[in-house]
Amino acid sequence: MTRMRVLLTVGSFTPEYGGPAWSVSQLGVALSRAGATVALWAPDGSAKTSSVIADDAPVTRLDGTIDAALAAASPDVVHDNGVWMPFHHAVAKRCAARGLRRVVSLRGMLEPWAFAYKPVRKRIAWLAYQRRDLAVADVIHATADSEAASFTRFRLPPPVRVIANGMDVPDHPIEKSRSADRTRVALFLSRVHPKKGLPMLVEAWAQLRPENWRLIIAGPEELGHAAEIRALAASRGLGDAVSLVGPQFGEDKRRLLQEADLFVLPTHSENFGMAVAEALADEIPVLTTTGAPWAELVSEDCGWWVSPTTEAIAAGLRDALSCSDERRAEMGARGRALIRNKYGWERIAQHMLSAYEGGTRTPGMNPVASA
């Protein structure tokens, strides 16, 4: 049986690029293990050098131009992750010229909040090429029903497949520090970007001023947002109760997860939220907003899912911080079971291969199929 050849493209594989760098590289590994021949490419050349991709990953790392990558990979399917950037348009043009099947993962970039961010630039791109490029894709990939619904409002022809991101669940959860007299930790671990809702979180923390708790904000910053958050925390007199510690990778990241009693992502908009899945896999209960598609936090009793407002976040925090350590540990265990049972990479890879194989377009039709 011939192995399907897949080229995965994304803006960057650097850790600072956030969730897509991790999820796309891990998808590549999962597809390879499922029987595909996989190559990775990014326009900045980071597929060759990034620490996000394990040295022994069963994938081919490509650099150079998209033309060179296509020649080297000789793909049956090109799976392009993201929209807006000029290289996505280049990928679309090359696939059309070569008659290659093209799958586009939206990666949250057409969500209402994201579409309204820098709207003039996006409106120009939409009219110049982006709408047309999406219209001629063979398959659109969304990671949640809400993201699929955001796409269908544009009334474009391609079918949509809803396939969640996957998550590797370690055989044993991370060992936690559980001394009774320790200061508890609420952890934000994501990009420090206006989309992530950090001003609401800091304001909520200032309202509560919980005793024996610290809020740690970790992650690479964008647009000078870290300075804005530091200034806000200082203006509210939070002092050492709120710490911004910058990007954390490898052992430093694991140490933070080990210390965390609660994970907080007060986001305005997420197509999936890899940070949420990672925290749950490590048995950390999560508080996030309805801007992220995690209603299962409530249905599976492993966290809090609140409106993206300061008041709702404060109310959720009040409940989460007042729980006993035992209650939070029980919620964390249920979260780990959820990720293991529903979001394992083996299952996700099979769904994605099915999308690659069945990606034929029916003009005028836009069914949403949940995988």
C-alpha positions in Angstrom: 0.0 0.0 0.0 1.4 3.4 -1.0 2.0 5.8 1.9 0.2 9.1 1.6 2.7 12.0 1.3 1.8 15.0 3.4 3.4 18.4 3.5 2.5 20.4 6.7 3.1 24.2 6.5 2.8 26.8 9.2 4.0 30.3 9.9 6.8 29.2 12.2 7.9 26.2 14.3 9.6 28.4 16.9 8.3 28.1 20.5 7.4 31.8 20.5 4.9 31.1 17.7 2.7 29.5 20.3 0.2 26.7 20.0 0.3 26.1 16.2 4.0 25.4 16.3 3.4 22.6 18.8 0.2 21.2 17.5 1.4 21.1 13.8 4.7 19.4 14.7 2.9 16.9 16.9 0.3 16.2 14.2 3.2 15.5 11.8 4.6 12.9 14.2 1.2 11.3 14.7 0.5 11.2 11.0 3.8 9.5 10.4 3.1 6.9 13.0 -0.3 6.3 11.4 1.4 5.4 8.1 1.9 8.7 6.2 5.2 10.2 4.9 5.3 13.6 6.4 7.4 16.7 5.7 7.3 20.0 7.7 8.0 23.5 6.3 7.8 27.1 7.5 8.7 30.3 5.6 11.3 31.3 8.3 13.2 28.0 7.9 12.5 27.0 11.5 11.4 23.5 10.6 15.1 22.7 10.3 16.2 24.2 13.6 13.3 24.4 16.1 13.5 22.6 19.4 9.7 22.1 19.2 10.4 19.2 16.8 12.1 16.3 18.5 15.5 15.3 17.0 14.2 11.8 16.4 10.8 12.8 15.1 9.8 10.6 12.1 9.3 13.6 9.8 11.4 15.4 7.1 12.4 19.0 8.0 12.5 21.3 5.0 13.7 24.9 4.6 14.1 27.2 1.6 11.3 28.4 -0.6 7.8 26.8 -0.9 8.7 25.7 -4.4 11.8 23.9 -3.0 9.7 22.3 -0.3 7.1 21.1 -2.8 9.8 19.6 -5.0 11.4 17.8 -2.1 8.2 16.5 -0.5 6.3 15.6 -3.7 3.1 15.6 -1.6 -0.3 14.1 -2.3 -1.8 16.6 0.1 -0.6 20.0 1.3 -2.0 20.9 4.8 -1.6 24.6 5.3 -2.1 25.9 8.8 -3.4 29.5 9.1 -4.5 32.3 6.9 -3.7 36.0 6.1 0.1 35.7 5.8 1.4 36.2 2.2 3.1 32.7 2.3 -0.4 31.1 2.7 -1.4 32.8 -0.6 1.8 31.4 -2.2 0.9 27.9 -1.0 -2.6 28.3 -2.5 -1.2 29.4 -5.8 1.3 26.6 -6.0 -1.2 24.0 -5.1 -3.7 25.3 -7.8 -1.0 25.3 -10.4 0.1 21.7 -9.6 -3.4 20.3 -9.0 -2.5 19.4 -5.4 -5.1 18.7 -2.8 -5.0 21.5 -0.2 -6.4 21.4 3.3 -6.5 24.6 5.3 -6.6 24.7 9.1 -8.0 28.0 10.2 -6.2 28.0 13.6 -8.5 30.6 15.1 -7.6 33.3 12.5 -11.2 33.8 11.2 -12.8 34.0 14.7 -14.8 37.3 15.1 -12.2 38.7 17.6 -9.3 37.8 15.4 -11.0 39.1 12.2 -11.7 42.4 14.0 -8.0 42.8 15.1 -6.2 45.1 12.7 -9.3 45.1 10.5 -8.1 47.4 7.7 -5.1 45.1 6.9 -7.3 42.0 6.9 -10.0 43.6 4.8 -7.4 44.4 2.1 -6.0 40.8 2.3 -9.6 39.3 2.2 -10.5 41.2 -1.0 -7.1 40.7 -2.6 -6.6 37.0 -2.2 -7.8 35.4 1.1 -11.5 34.9 0.2 -10.6 33.4 -3.1 -7.9 31.1 -1.7 -10.3 29.7 0.9 -13.0 29.2 -1.7 -10.8 26.9 -3.8 -9.5 24.8 -0.8 -10.5 21.2 -0.9 -11.2 20.9 2.8 -11.4 23.4 5.6 -10.2 22.1 9.0 -11.7 23.6 12.2 -10.8 22.4 15.7 -14.2 23.0 17.2 -17.8 23.4 16.2 -17.7 27.1 17.1 -14.8 27.6 14.7 -16.6 25.8 11.9 -19.6 28.1 12.5 -17.4 31.1 12.2 -16.3 29.9 8.8 -19.8 29.0 7.5 -20.9 32.6 7.9 -18.8 33.5 4.8 -20.8 31.0 2.7 -17.8 29.6 0.9 -17.9 26.2 -0.9 -15.4 23.9 0.8 -16.6 21.3 3.2 -15.5 21.7 6.8 -14.2 18.9 9.0 -14.2 19.4 12.8 -11.2 17.6 14.2 -9.7 18.7 17.6 -6.1 19.1 18.2 -4.4 16.1 19.9 -2.4 15.9 23.1 0.2 13.5 24.3 -0.7 12.3 27.8 2.3 11.0 29.8 2.0 7.6 31.3 2.3 9.2 34.8 1.0 12.7 35.7 3.6 15.3 36.7 4.5 15.0 40.4 2.9 17.9 42.4 4.1 19.8 45.3 1.4 19.3 48.0 2.8 20.6 51.2 -0.1 22.1 53.2 1.7 25.3 54.2 2.9 26.3 50.7 1.6 29.3 48.7 -0.8 28.1 46.1 -0.2 29.1 42.4 -2.6 30.1 39.7 -0.7 29.8 36.4 -1.2 31.6 33.0 1.0 29.9 30.4 0.4 31.2 26.9 1.4 34.2 24.7 1.2 37.5 26.5 -1.0 39.1 23.8 -4.1 41.4 24.0 -6.2 38.4 22.7 -5.5 36.5 25.9 -7.5 38.7 28.2 -4.8 39.4 30.8 -6.1 42.8 31.9 -9.4 41.1 32.9 -7.5 38.5 34.9 -5.3 41.1 36.7 -8.4 43.2 37.5 -10.2 40.1 38.9 -7.2 39.2 41.0 -7.1 42.8 42.4 -10.7 42.5 43.3 -10.2 39.2 45.2 -6.6 39.7 46.6 -6.6 36.0 47.7 -4.5 35.1 50.7 -1.8 32.4 50.3 -2.1 32.5 46.5 0.2 33.8 43.7 -0.6 34.5 40.1 2.2 33.6 37.7 2.0 34.9 34.1 4.4 33.1 31.8 4.9 33.2 28.1 6.5 35.1 25.2 5.2 38.6 24.9 3.9 40.4 21.8 3.3 44.1 21.0 4.8 45.2 24.3 1.9 43.8 26.2 3.9 42.5 29.1 4.8 46.1 30.1 1.2 47.0 30.0 0.3 44.1 32.3 3.1 44.9 34.8 1.9 48.5 34.9 -1.6 47.5 35.5 -0.6 45.1 38.3 1.5 47.8 39.9 -1.3 50.4 39.7 -3.6 48.0 41.6 -1.0 47.5 44.3 -0.6 43.8 43.7 3.2 43.7 44.3 4.6 40.2 44.5 1.2 38.6 44.3 1.4 38.8 40.5 4.6 37.8 38.6 5.4 38.0 34.9 8.3 35.5 34.3 8.6 35.6 30.5 8.8 32.6 28.2 9.3 29.2 29.8 10.3 26.1 27.9 11.6 22.6 28.8 12.4 22.0 32.4 11.4 25.5 33.4 8.0 25.0 31.9 7.6 21.6 33.6 8.6 23.2 37.0 5.8 25.8 36.6 3.3 23.1 35.8 4.4 21.1 38.8 3.8 24.1 41.1 0.4 25.0 39.6 -2.8 24.4 41.6 -5.0 26.1 39.0 -4.5 27.0 35.3 -6.1 30.2 34.0 -6.7 31.3 30.4 -8.9 34.4 30.4 -9.0 34.6 26.6 -11.2 36.6 24.3 -10.9 34.0 21.5 -9.4 30.5 20.9 -10.0 28.0 18.2 -9.0 25.2 20.6 -6.6 26.2 23.3 -3.6 23.8 23.4 -2.6 25.3 26.8 -5.9 24.2 28.3 -5.4 20.6 27.0 -1.8 20.5 28.3 -2.9 21.7 31.7 -5.6 19.1 31.9 -3.2 16.3 30.8 -1.1 17.3 33.8 -4.0 17.0 36.2 -4.4 20.8 36.7 -8.0 22.1 36.8 -8.6 24.9 34.4 -10.5 28.2 34.4 -11.1 29.6 31.0 -13.7 31.7 29.2 -16.4 30.9 26.7 -14.1 32.4 24.1 -12.4 29.0 24.1 -14.4 25.8 23.1 -14.1 24.1 26.5 -17.7 23.5 27.7 -16.3 20.1 28.8 -14.7 21.8 31.8 -18.2 22.0 33.2 -19.8 18.8 31.8 -16.8 16.7 33.0 -16.3 18.7 36.3 -12.7 19.5 35.7 -12.8 23.3 35.7 -14.7 26.5 35.2 -16.0 28.0 31.9 -17.0 31.6 32.3 -17.9 34.7 30.3 -14.9 36.8 29.1 -15.6 39.6 31.5 -13.7 40.8 34.6 -16.8 40.1 36.8 -17.3 36.5 35.5 -13.6 35.7 35.8 -13.6 37.1 39.4 -16.6 34.9 40.3 -14.9 31.8 38.7 -11.7 32.5 40.6 -13.5 33.0 43.9 -15.0 29.5 43.5 -11.8 27.9 42.2 -9.5 29.4 44.9 -11.9 28.5 47.7 -11.9 24.8 46.8 -10.0 22.4 48.9 -6.7 21.0 47.6 -8.5 17.6 47.5 -11.3 18.9 45.4 -9.0 20.5 42.9 -6.9 17.3 42.7 -10.1 15.3 41.9 -11.0 17.8 39.2 -7.5 17.5 37.8 -7.7 13.7 37.6 -11.0 14.0 35.7 -9.4 16.5 33.3 -6.5 14.0 32.6 -9.0 11.3 31.9 -10.9 13.5 29.4 -7.7 14.3 27.4 -6.6 10.7 27.4 -10.0 9.3 26.3 -10.9 12.0 23.7 -7.8 13.8 22.5 -5.1 11.2 22.0 -3.0 11.8 18.9 -3.6 8.3 17.5 -7.3 9.0 17.1 -6.8 12.5 15.8 -4.3 11.4 13.2 -6.8 8.8 11.8 -9.5 11.5 11.5 -7.1 13.8 9.7 -6.0 11.1 7.2 -9.7 10.5 6.5 -10.1 14.3 5.8 -7.2 14.2 3.5 -8.6 11.3 1.5 -12.1 12.6 1.3 -11.5 16.2 0.6 -13.6 16.7 -2.5 -15.5 19.9 -2.9 -19.2 20.2 -3.7 -20.1 23.6 -5.1 -22.7 25.4 -3.1 -22.5 22.9 -0.2 -20.8 23.5 3.1 -21.5 20.5 5.5 -20.0 20.5 8.9 -19.0 17.0 9.9 -17.7 16.3 13.4 -15.0 13.8 13.7 
